[in-house]
Amino acid sequence: MNSRFSPDRQPAGKTVVINGLAIALVFCAAMFIHIRIPIAGIGGMIHLGDLPLFVFALLYGSKTGALAGALGLTLFDMLSGWVLWAPFTFVIAGAKGYVLGMAWAGVDGAGVTGAGMTGAGVAEVGMSGATFRRYWLSVAAAALITVAGYYLAEAFLYGNWLLPLGSVPVNLLQVAVAALLAAPIAKRLCKDFVKK
């Protein structure tokens, strides 16, 4: 499924700009729209960096989603006092963006395209049917990567398998908020692109 928004179909310069914008928006959303919360004595936070990550993965596919997540959220960790988490975030957020874009693009006869949404696909997000199910399955995959990845990272860092359970609901909430907001934003952006 090729999209008019796919970086694979854009000139190289435009792809660089799109990817750079994705990384910057993910970083800014995480840096400036977050809430620090105490979790089981180790601390934590909820941020909206996943929102632009989801939007870019939906509109531009798995490569842009992976870059936005890996670089944008790792940069946030490095500049906001969470340096210890940066290597884990690079892998977890990169995988989340890649899988979200890949799962949304679907599998066709040639394999996973990772090309992003078509105008019709975005327009159907939030409706019932196969598109709705595919969107929420891709979100579930992203949530699984986030929860499992940060659980394992916390268990490794703190040497405790029980303590990281406190962060599971917070990670689920962060993904759920991003998923609920990303679909209408992507839908609106797609309509604006199609008009031009």
N, CA, C and O of each residue as an XYZ file, in Angstrom:
784
protein
N       0.847     -1.152      0.000
C       0.000      0.000      0.000
C       0.905      1.230      0.000
O       1.497      1.547      1.032
N       1.024      1.909     -1.091
C       1.824      3.116     -1.140
C       0.957      4.322     -0.875
O      -0.192      4.393     -1.314
N       1.510      5.253     -0.165
C       0.791      6.453      0.222
C       1.451      7.648     -0.433
O       2.652      7.645     -0.703
N       0.663      8.652     -0.681
C       1.258      9.873     -1.205
C       2.135     10.518     -0.147
O       2.922     11.413     -0.455
N       2.008     10.071      1.106
C       2.797     10.617      2.200
C       4.052      9.814      2.463
O       4.854     10.202      3.313
N       4.248      8.728      1.776
C       5.381      7.839      2.029
C       6.692      8.539      1.713
O       6.852      9.083      0.620
N       7.651      8.535      2.669
C       8.960      9.111      2.364
C       9.650      8.410      1.208
O      10.493      9.006      0.538
N       9.299      7.138      0.961
C       9.901      6.418     -0.153
C       9.526      7.050     -1.490
O      10.247      6.878     -2.473
N       8.409      7.779     -1.544
C       7.953      8.389     -2.791
C       8.257      9.877     -2.828
O       7.849     10.556     -3.770
N       8.965     10.409     -1.827
C       9.297     11.822     -1.755
C      10.732     12.031     -2.245
O      11.546     11.109     -2.191
N      11.045     13.239     -2.721
C      12.443     13.548     -3.017
C      13.275     13.431     -1.736
O      12.754     13.612     -0.636
N      14.560     13.129     -1.882
C      15.430     12.891     -0.720
C      15.416     14.062      0.260
O      15.363     13.846      1.471
N      15.462     15.276     -0.233
C      15.451     16.454      0.640
C      14.184     16.552      1.456
O      14.221     16.916      2.632
N      13.073     16.233      0.844
C      11.800     16.290      1.544
C      11.730     15.213      2.635
O      11.175     15.449      3.708
N      12.286     14.054      2.361
C      12.324     12.981      3.355
C      13.139     13.406      4.570
O      12.732     13.153      5.704
N      14.272     14.042      4.351
C      15.113     14.523      5.451
C      14.348     15.540      6.293
O      14.404     15.501      7.522
N      13.643     16.436      5.640
C      12.862     17.454      6.358
C      11.742     16.807      7.168
O      11.534     17.166      8.327
N      11.026     15.870      6.578
C       9.938     15.181      7.282
C      10.477     14.441      8.500
O       9.915     14.541      9.590
N      11.564     13.700      8.318
C      12.144     12.959      9.441
C      12.669     13.895     10.516
O      12.489     13.626     11.704
N      13.305     14.974     10.131
C      13.801     15.960     11.098
C      12.667     16.614     11.870
O      12.762     16.811     13.081
N      11.598     16.950     11.165
C      10.430     17.533     11.820
C       9.810     16.538     12.801
O       9.401     16.918     13.898
N       9.741     15.278     12.409
C       9.188     14.240     13.290
C      10.016     14.126     14.568
O       9.464     14.093     15.668
N      11.326     14.066     14.426
C      12.211     13.963     15.590
C      12.048     15.174     16.496
O      11.942     15.033     17.714
N      12.026     16.368     15.901
C      11.900     17.601     16.688
C      10.561     17.684     17.415
O      10.518     18.078     18.580
N       9.478     17.323     16.752
C       8.167     17.395     17.401
C       8.024     16.372     18.524
O       7.425     16.668     19.557
N       8.566     15.180     18.332
C       8.541     14.173     19.397
C       9.339     14.682     20.595
O       8.877     14.601     21.733
N      10.528     15.202     20.339
C      11.357     15.741     21.426
C      10.648     16.879     22.165
O      10.581     16.872     23.394
N      10.124     17.849     21.425
C       9.471     19.010     22.051
C       8.231     18.609     22.847
O       8.007     19.123     23.943
N       7.434     17.704     22.311
C       6.235     17.265     23.034
C       6.611     16.565     24.336
O       5.954     16.768     25.357
N       7.653     15.749     24.312
C       8.086     15.065     25.538
C       8.723     16.047     26.518
O       8.501     15.949     27.725
N       9.503     16.982     26.013
C      10.230     17.915     26.875
C       9.318     18.930     27.551
O       9.516     19.270     28.717
N       8.324     19.409     26.822
C       7.533     20.521     27.344
C       6.130     20.147     27.803
O       5.462     20.956     28.447
N       5.665     18.936     27.486
C       4.323     18.513     27.918
C       4.467     17.182     28.649
O       4.255     16.114     28.074
N       4.829     17.266     29.919
C       5.006     16.052     30.717
C       4.633     16.310     32.172
O       4.588     17.449     32.637
N       4.370     15.222     32.864
C       4.042     15.272     34.283
C       4.930     14.255     34.987
O       4.913     13.071     34.650
N       5.694     14.710     35.951
C       6.506     13.786     36.761
C       5.606     13.197     37.837
O       4.854     13.910     38.500
N       5.697     11.889     37.995
C       4.851     11.210     38.976
C       5.686     10.214     39.778
O       6.634      9.621     39.263
N       5.315     10.043     41.054
C       6.025      9.025     41.844
C       5.463      7.640     41.516
O       4.249      7.436     41.507
N       6.355      6.707     41.250
C       5.935      5.328     40.963
C       6.740      4.403     41.870
O       7.953      4.263     41.716
N       6.067      3.793     42.790
C       6.669      2.751     43.631
C       8.040      3.139     44.167
O       8.929      2.295     44.277
N       8.213      4.419     44.502
C       9.456      4.854     45.114
C      10.600      5.131     44.166
O      11.659      5.567     44.618
N      10.439      4.897     42.849
C      11.547      5.115     41.924
C      11.323      6.306     41.003
O      12.244      6.729     40.305
N      10.118      6.848     40.992
C       9.818      8.006     40.151
C       9.514      7.619     38.724
O       9.752      6.481     38.318
N       8.990      8.558     37.960
C       8.663      8.316     36.566
C       7.973      9.525     35.972
O       7.883     10.572     36.613
N       7.494      9.389     34.772
C       6.799     10.509     34.133
C       5.892     10.017     33.024
O       6.046      8.927     32.473
N       4.938     10.884     32.729
C       4.054     10.695     31.577
C       4.305     11.898     30.672
O       4.344     13.031     31.150
N       4.473     11.666     29.388
C       4.696     12.778     28.456
C       3.875     12.544     27.187
O       3.365     11.450     26.947
N       3.765     13.593     26.394
C       3.015     13.487     25.140
C       3.919     13.287     23.925
O       3.496     13.538     22.797
N       5.141     12.844     24.138
C       6.036     12.565     23.010
C       5.533     11.453     22.113
O       5.866     11.401     20.929
N       4.725     10.557     22.681
C       4.178      9.470     21.862
C       3.139      9.974     20.855
O       2.912      9.330     19.831
N       2.517     11.101     21.133
C       1.489     11.614     20.213
C       2.061     11.936     18.835
O       1.578     11.380     17.849
N       3.070     12.808     18.714
C       3.618     13.028     17.365
C       4.291     11.777     16.800
O       4.310     11.580     15.585
N       4.840     10.936     17.666
C       5.413      9.677     17.200
C       4.349      8.835     16.502
O       4.592      8.313     15.414
N       3.184      8.698     17.108
C       2.090      7.935     16.508
C       1.625      8.576     15.207
O       1.409      7.882     14.214
N       1.471      9.899     15.209
C       0.976     10.596     14.010
C       1.940     10.396     12.844
O       1.510     10.080     11.735
N       3.230     10.576     13.081
C       4.204     10.411     11.998
C       4.303      8.951     11.551
O       4.454      8.685     10.359
N       4.223      8.009     12.480
C       4.254      6.596     12.085
C       3.028      6.254     11.245
O       3.129      5.482     10.291
N       1.883      6.814     11.584
C       0.664      6.553     10.820
C       0.720      7.183      9.432
O       0.348      6.552      8.443
N       1.183      8.422      9.364
C       1.184      9.123      8.082
C       2.357      8.746      7.179
O       2.200      8.681      5.960
N       3.525      8.498      7.762
C       4.722      8.305      6.950
C       5.348      6.924      7.041
O       6.315      6.648      6.331
N       4.835      6.059      7.880
C       5.298      4.687      7.907
C       6.344      4.366      8.950
O       6.686      5.182      9.806
N       6.840      3.145      8.845
C       7.675      2.571      9.889
C       9.059      3.220     10.006
O       9.562      3.370     11.119
N       9.670      3.598      8.917
C      11.011      4.193      8.999
C      10.964      5.537      9.721
O      11.776      5.804     10.607
N      10.020      6.368      9.341
C       9.888      7.666      9.993
C       9.462      7.486     11.446
O       9.948      8.198     12.325
N       8.564      6.547     11.703
C       8.156      6.276     13.078
C       9.325      5.824     13.936
O       9.465      6.258     15.079
N      10.165      4.951     13.389
C      11.325      4.461     14.135
C      12.314      5.584     14.425
O      12.812      5.697     15.545
N      12.602      6.411     13.431
C      13.528      7.531     13.640
C      12.984      8.529     14.648
O      13.708      8.985     15.533
N      11.710      8.866     14.514
C      11.102      9.840     15.421
C      11.147      9.340     16.856
O      11.496     10.087     17.771
N      10.794      8.075     17.050
C      10.796      7.516     18.394
C      12.193      7.375     18.957
O      12.479      7.846     20.058
N      13.060      6.728     18.204
C      14.408      6.453     18.704
C      15.181      7.736     18.983
O      15.742      7.892     20.068
N      15.218      8.646     18.031
C      16.037      9.843     18.193
C      15.345     10.922     19.025
O      15.982     11.547     19.873
N      14.061     11.148     18.797
C      13.351     12.194     19.542
C      13.269     11.907     21.027
O      13.563     12.780     21.844
N      12.874     10.696     21.388
C      12.718     10.366     22.803
C      14.059     10.098     23.485
O      14.187     10.342     24.685
N      15.057      9.604     22.759
C      16.388      9.445     23.347
C      17.005     10.809     23.626
O      17.629     11.008     24.668
N      16.837     11.738     22.710
C      17.316     13.102     22.929
C      16.646     13.709     24.161
O      17.299     14.384     24.957
N      15.351     13.471     24.314
C      14.641     13.945     25.497
C      15.253     13.358     26.764
O      15.511     14.087     27.722
N      15.485     12.052     26.777
C      16.084     11.419     27.958
C      17.448     12.026     28.276
O      17.764     12.273     29.440
N      18.242     12.261     27.260
C      19.603     12.762     27.474
C      19.619     14.203     27.973
O      20.525     14.587     28.712
N      18.645     14.996     27.587
C      18.649     16.414     27.966
C      17.759     16.739     29.163
O      17.687     17.893     29.584
N      17.085     15.739     29.709
C      16.168     16.036     30.812
C      16.476     15.260     32.095
O      15.622     15.151     32.976
N      17.671     14.732     32.199
C      18.063     14.077     33.424
C      17.752     12.590     33.492
O      17.902     11.989     34.556
N      17.330     11.984     32.405
C      17.030     10.553     32.377
C      18.058      9.814     31.531
O      17.711      8.870     30.821
N      19.318     10.233     31.600
C      20.381      9.710     30.741
C      20.521      8.194     30.862
O      20.800      7.514     29.874
N      20.329      7.672     32.054
C      20.448      6.235     32.266
C      19.466      5.450     31.392
O      19.731      4.305     31.026
N      18.332      6.073     31.062
C      17.288      5.417     30.281
C      17.500      5.538     28.780
O      16.835      4.840     28.014
N      18.406      6.404     28.338
C      18.567      6.702     26.911
C      18.800      5.463     26.032
O      18.137      5.342     25.002
N      19.696      4.549     26.380
C      19.880      3.385     25.492
C      18.631      2.509     25.397
O      18.321      1.970     24.334
N      17.924      2.373     26.507
C      16.695      1.576     26.504
C      15.615      2.268     25.674
O      14.911      1.632     24.891
N      15.501      3.576     25.860
C      14.506      4.344     25.107
C      14.790      4.281     23.616
O      13.863      4.168     22.814
N      16.047      4.352     23.240
C      16.408      4.280     21.821
C      15.827      3.019     21.190
O      15.224      3.074     20.119
N      16.011      1.894     21.855
C      15.535      0.611     21.325
C      14.014      0.504     21.424
O      13.354      0.134     20.452
N      13.455      0.827     22.595
C      12.016      0.656     22.827
C      11.199      1.602     21.956
O      10.272      1.166     21.273
N      11.529      2.891     21.972
C      10.753      3.864     21.195
C      10.959      3.677     19.695
O      10.029      3.868     18.912
N      12.165      3.307     19.296
C      12.400      3.025     17.877
C      11.576      1.832     17.408
O      10.968      1.869     16.338
N      11.562      0.777     18.217
C      10.760     -0.410     17.871
C       9.277     -0.081     17.872
O       8.533     -0.554     17.012
N       8.842      0.726     18.831
C       7.427      1.105     18.897
C       7.011      1.859     17.640
O       5.972      1.553     17.055
N       7.801      2.834     17.220
C       7.478      3.590     16.009
C       7.509      2.735     14.759
O       6.664      2.874     13.874
N       8.490      1.849     14.692
C       8.602      0.972     13.527
C       7.414      0.014     13.434
O       6.798     -0.130     12.378
N       7.107     -0.631     14.546
C       6.018     -1.616     14.559
C       4.668     -0.940     14.331
O       3.816     -1.492     13.635
N       4.462      0.231     14.900
C       3.204      0.941     14.673
C       3.029      1.264     13.193
O       1.964      1.019     12.627
N       4.061      1.810     12.566
C       3.985      2.109     11.140
C       3.841      0.872     10.287
O       3.084      0.865      9.316
N       4.566     -0.179     10.642
C       4.513     -1.429      9.885
C       3.155     -2.112     10.050
O       2.565     -2.570      9.072
N       2.668     -2.179     11.276
C       1.379     -2.840     11.529
C       0.247     -2.077     10.865
O      -0.708     -2.682     10.377
N       0.344     -0.757     10.842
C      -0.718      0.012     10.211
C      -0.705     -0.185      8.707
O      -1.757     -0.309      8.081
N       0.500     -0.213      8.122
C       0.592     -0.364      6.669
C       0.035     -1.698      6.220
O      -0.483     -1.813      5.109
N       0.135     -2.717      7.076
C      -0.438     -4.018      6.764
C       0.474     -4.861      5.893
O       1.561     -4.438      5.498
N       0.018     -6.025      5.614
C       0.777     -6.964      4.800
C      -0.003     -7.202      3.511
O      -1.190     -7.525      3.544
N       0.675     -7.038      2.379
C       0.029     -7.350      1.104
C       0.816     -8.477      0.444
O       1.662     -9.099      1.086
N       0.555     -8.735     -0.780
C       1.216     -9.848     -1.455
C       2.720     -9.733     -1.493
O       3.413    -10.750     -1.499
N       3.252     -8.508     -1.519
C       4.693     -8.303     -1.585
C       5.329     -8.224     -0.209
O       6.544     -8.051     -0.111
N       4.555     -8.345      0.847
C       5.087     -8.239      2.205
C       4.677     -6.936      2.837
O       3.829     -6.206      2.323
N       5.297     -6.662      3.961
C       4.966     -5.443      4.686
C       5.558     -4.261      3.935
O       6.754     -4.235      3.644
N       4.720     -3.292      3.627
C       5.208     -2.157      2.861
C       5.763     -1.067      3.745
O       6.738     -0.418      3.367
N       5.172     -0.835      4.929
C       5.634      0.228      5.810
C       5.494      1.599      5.189
O       6.187      2.531      5.598
N       4.621      1.749      4.215
C       4.529      3.004      3.482
C       3.639      4.034      4.137
O       3.627      5.180      3.687
N       2.909      3.703      5.148
C       2.040      4.675      5.796
C       0.623      4.546      5.285
O       0.293      3.619      4.546
N      -0.204      5.483      5.687
C      -1.629      5.425      5.371
C      -1.930      5.964      3.993
O      -1.191      6.786      3.451
N      -3.008      5.497      3.445
C      -3.562      6.136      2.269
C      -4.601      7.129      2.753
O      -5.036      7.048      3.901
N      -4.999      8.037      1.931
C      -6.026      8.996      2.321
C      -7.285      8.316      2.810
O      -7.889      8.761      3.786
N      -7.692      7.240      2.146
C      -8.894      6.522      2.558
C      -8.691      5.857      3.910
O      -9.620      5.807      4.716
N      -7.488      5.344      4.173
C      -7.223      4.689      5.444
C      -7.340      5.633      6.617
O      -7.953      5.292      7.629
N      -6.759      6.825      6.497
C      -6.841      7.797      7.578
C      -8.276      8.251      7.770
O      -8.726      8.421      8.903
N      -8.991      8.447      6.685
C     -10.364      8.921      6.788
C     -11.244      7.934      7.535
O     -12.249      8.323      8.131
N     -10.870      6.645      7.508
C     -11.685      5.627      8.166
C     -11.303      5.393      9.619
O     -12.037      4.716     10.339
N     -10.157      5.940     10.076
C      -9.765      5.736     11.465
C     -10.833      6.347     12.359
O     -11.290      7.465     12.125
N     -11.219      5.614     13.367
C     -12.270      6.067     14.264
C     -13.626      5.539     13.844
O     -14.590      5.672     14.598
N     -13.732      4.949     12.671
C     -14.976      4.347     12.214
C     -14.956      2.873     12.601
O     -13.967      2.379     13.142
N     -16.023      2.197     12.329
C     -16.036      0.763     12.618
C     -15.466      0.008     11.429
O     -15.275      0.577     10.354
N     -15.197     -1.271     11.628
C     -14.756     -2.103     10.525
C     -13.303     -2.493     10.623
O     -12.673     -2.363     11.673
N     -12.777     -2.977      9.500
C     -11.425     -3.522      9.453
C     -10.371     -2.468      9.757
O      -9.377     -2.768     10.420
N     -10.569     -1.234      9.285
C      -9.589     -0.183      9.530
C      -9.495      0.132     11.009
O      -8.400      0.322     11.538
N     -10.625      0.189     11.673
C     -10.670      0.439     13.114
C      -9.905     -0.666     13.859
O      -9.092     -0.380     14.739
N     -10.168     -1.902     13.505
C      -9.489     -3.030     14.158
C      -7.990     -2.999     13.893
O      -7.191     -3.233     14.801
N      -7.610     -2.716     12.670
C      -6.183     -2.687     12.334
C      -5.468     -1.574     13.097
O      -4.347     -1.764     13.568
N      -6.111     -0.423     13.218
C      -5.512      0.682     13.971
C      -5.282      0.259     15.422
O      -4.186      0.444     15.950
N      -6.292     -0.302     16.066
C      -6.164     -0.657     17.477
C      -5.254     -1.862     17.677
O      -4.645     -1.989     18.739
N      -5.142     -2.739     16.706
C      -4.158     -3.821     16.810
C      -2.734     -3.267     16.733
O      -1.845     -3.733     17.446
N      -2.521     -2.279     15.874
C      -1.192     -1.663     15.793
C      -0.873     -0.910     17.079
O       0.274     -0.907     17.526
N      -1.875     -0.273     17.675
C      -1.686      0.404     18.962
C      -1.371     -0.621     20.051
O      -0.508     -0.383     20.896
N      -2.063     -1.753     20.034
C      -1.805     -2.806     21.020
C      -0.372     -3.313     20.899
O       0.279     -3.581     21.910
N       0.121     -3.446     19.676
C       1.512     -3.869     19.478
C       2.471     -2.835     20.048
O       3.459     -3.189     20.692
N       2.182     -1.548     19.813
C       3.021     -0.477     20.359
C       2.975     -0.476     21.885
O       3.998     -0.261     22.535
N       1.794     -0.717     22.461
C       1.660     -0.757     23.917
C       2.442     -1.931     24.498
O       3.086     -1.797     25.538
N       2.387     -3.067     23.835
C       3.115     -4.242     24.308
C       4.622     -3.986     24.313
O       5.317     -4.358     25.259
N       5.119     -3.355     23.261
C       6.545     -3.028     23.191
C       6.923     -2.067     24.309
O       7.952     -2.241     24.961
N       6.095     -1.057     24.531
C       6.379     -0.065     25.564
C       6.383     -0.692     26.951
O       7.340     -0.531     27.708
N       5.323     -1.400     27.279
C       5.191     -1.984     28.613
C       6.269     -3.036     28.863
O       6.952     -2.992     29.886
N       6.425     -3.972     27.943
C       7.421     -5.030     28.129
C       8.839     -4.468     28.133
O       9.672     -4.868     28.947
N       9.106     -3.540     27.219
C      10.447     -2.957     27.126
C      10.852     -2.212     28.380
O      11.943     -2.433     28.905
N       9.987     -1.330     28.870
C      10.336     -0.570     30.071
C      10.279     -1.428     31.328
O      11.010     -1.169     32.284
N       9.426     -2.441     31.343
C       9.423     -3.366     32.484
C      10.775     -4.084     32.581
O      11.377     -4.148     33.653
N      11.243     -4.620     31.454
C      12.531     -5.325     31.447
C      13.691     -4.375     31.755
O      14.630     -4.744     32.460
N      13.622     -3.149     31.224
C      14.678     -2.168     31.497
C      14.723     -1.831     32.985
O      15.801     -1.781     33.578
N      13.554     -1.598     33.594
C      13.517     -1.301     35.031
C      13.988     -2.491     35.852
O      14.727     -2.315     36.821
N      13.580     -3.681     35.489
C      14.017     -4.879     36.215
C      15.541     -5.009     36.150
O      16.183     -5.355     37.141
N      16.105     -4.733     34.987
C      17.557     -4.786     34.828
C      18.241     -3.703     35.653
O      19.211     -3.979     36.360
N      17.742     -2.471     35.567
C      18.383     -1.351     36.261
C      18.268     -1.453     37.779
O      19.212     -1.124     38.497
N      17.134     -1.901     38.262
C      16.891     -1.915     39.703
C      17.070     -3.287     40.334
O      16.991     -3.417     41.555
N      17.310     -4.310     39.528
C      17.547     -5.637     40.061
C      16.355     -6.204     40.819
O      16.523     -6.960     41.776
N      15.166     -5.843     40.395
C      13.950     -6.268     41.079
C      12.866     -6.511     40.037
O      12.624     -5.654     39.187
N      12.213     -7.665     40.091
C      11.182     -7.994     39.108
C       9.799     -7.527     39.538
O       8.879     -7.507     38.721
N       9.632     -7.152     40.803
C       8.331     -6.737     41.308
C       8.131     -5.226     41.202
O       7.050     -4.769     40.833
N       9.154     -4.459     41.520
C       9.066     -3.003     41.522
C       8.600     -2.408     40.189
O       7.812     -1.462     40.201
N       9.053     -2.919     39.045
C       8.627     -2.333     37.758
C       7.132     -2.476     37.456
O       6.620     -1.800     36.564
N       6.435     -3.334     38.175
C       4.989     -3.474     37.937
C       4.243     -2.164     38.175
O       3.178     -1.943     37.599
N       4.797     -1.297     39.018
C       4.168     -0.001     39.285
C       4.121      0.917     38.078
O       3.266      1.799     38.007
N       5.029      0.726     37.125
C       5.053      1.600     35.949
C       4.173      1.099     34.809
O       3.954      1.825     33.840
N       3.668     -0.124     34.905
C       2.857     -0.690     33.818
C       1.611      0.155     33.538
O       1.370      0.482     32.376
N       0.799      0.529     34.555
C      -0.390      1.337     34.258
C      -0.055      2.701     33.660
O      -0.787      3.208     32.810
N       1.049      3.290     34.106
C       1.448      4.601     33.592
C       1.855      4.497     32.130
O       1.485      5.351     31.325
N       2.608      3.468     31.779
C       2.996      3.269     30.381
C       1.774      3.005     29.503
O       1.691      3.508     28.383
N       0.833      2.221     30.011
C      -0.405      1.972     29.260
C      -1.198      3.254     29.064
O      -1.737      3.494     27.984
N      -1.271      4.076     30.100
C      -1.998      5.348     29.997
C      -1.355      6.258     28.956
O      -2.055      6.885     28.161
N      -0.039      6.331     28.959
C       0.663      7.188     27.999
C       0.378      6.760     26.561
O       0.116      7.605     25.706
N       0.426      5.460     26.289
C       0.136      4.952     24.944
C      -1.327      5.173     24.592
O      -1.643      5.537     23.459
N      -2.228      4.957     25.555
C      -3.662      5.128     25.286
C      -4.000      6.575     24.938
O      -4.765      6.823     24.006
N      -3.444      7.520     25.667
C      -3.702      8.939     25.381
C      -3.192      9.285     23.980
O      -3.889      9.943     23.208
N      -1.986      8.844     23.659
C      -1.438      9.118     22.331
C      -2.302      8.492     21.245
O      -2.553      9.115     20.214
N      -2.757      7.269     21.471
C      -3.562      6.569     20.461
C      -4.903      7.258     20.245
O      -5.362      7.391     19.110
N      -5.529      7.693     21.328
C      -6.833      8.362     21.209
C      -6.731      9.702     20.488
O      -7.645     10.084     19.757
N      -5.635     10.411     20.687
C      -5.465     11.718     20.047
C      -4.861     11.619     18.647
O      -5.142     12.464     17.797
N      -4.038     10.603     18.396
C      -3.333     10.503     17.112
C      -4.277     10.241     15.945
O      -4.082     10.796     14.864
N      -5.293      9.409     16.141
C      -6.188      9.068     15.027
C      -6.901     10.298     14.457
O      -6.863     10.498     13.243
N      -7.551     11.134     15.284
C      -8.207     12.312     14.698
C      -7.220     13.332     14.132
O      -7.524     14.003     13.146
N      -6.044     13.454     14.743
C      -5.051     14.395     14.211
C      -4.547     13.914     12.853
O      -4.455     14.699     11.910
N      -4.220     12.625     12.752
C      -3.758     12.074     11.468
C      -4.848     12.205     10.413
O      -4.569     12.517      9.256
N      -6.087     11.965     10.820
C      -7.210     12.087      9.886
C      -7.314     13.512      9.359
O      -7.505     13.721      8.160
N      -7.190     14.482     10.241
C      -7.291     15.894      9.834
C      -6.108     16.287      8.940
O      -6.291     16.959      7.925
N      -4.914     15.874      9.316
C      -3.746     16.192      8.497
C      -3.855     15.571      7.116
O      -3.475     16.191      6.122
N      -4.364     14.363      7.046
C      -4.531     13.697      5.761
C      -5.500     14.470      4.878
O      -5.250     14.649      3.686
N      -6.610     14.931      5.460
C      -7.574     15.724      4.691
C      -6.931     16.994      4.170
O      -7.175     17.387      3.029
N      -6.106     17.647      4.994
C      -5.428     18.866      4.560
C      -4.449     18.583      3.430
O      -4.349     19.383      2.500
N      -3.714     17.455      3.483
C      -2.772     17.106      2.426
C      -3.501     16.787      1.135
O      -3.064     17.175      0.052
N      -4.616     16.076      1.253
C      -5.358     15.675      0.061
C      -5.913     16.891     -0.664
O      -6.008     16.883     -1.892
N      -6.286     17.946      0.077
C      -6.837     19.159     -0.541
C      -5.802     19.863     -1.396
O      -6.145     20.501     -2.391
N      -4.521     19.750     -1.010
C      -3.480     20.516     -1.718
C      -2.966     19.837     -2.940
O      -2.092     20.372     -3.623
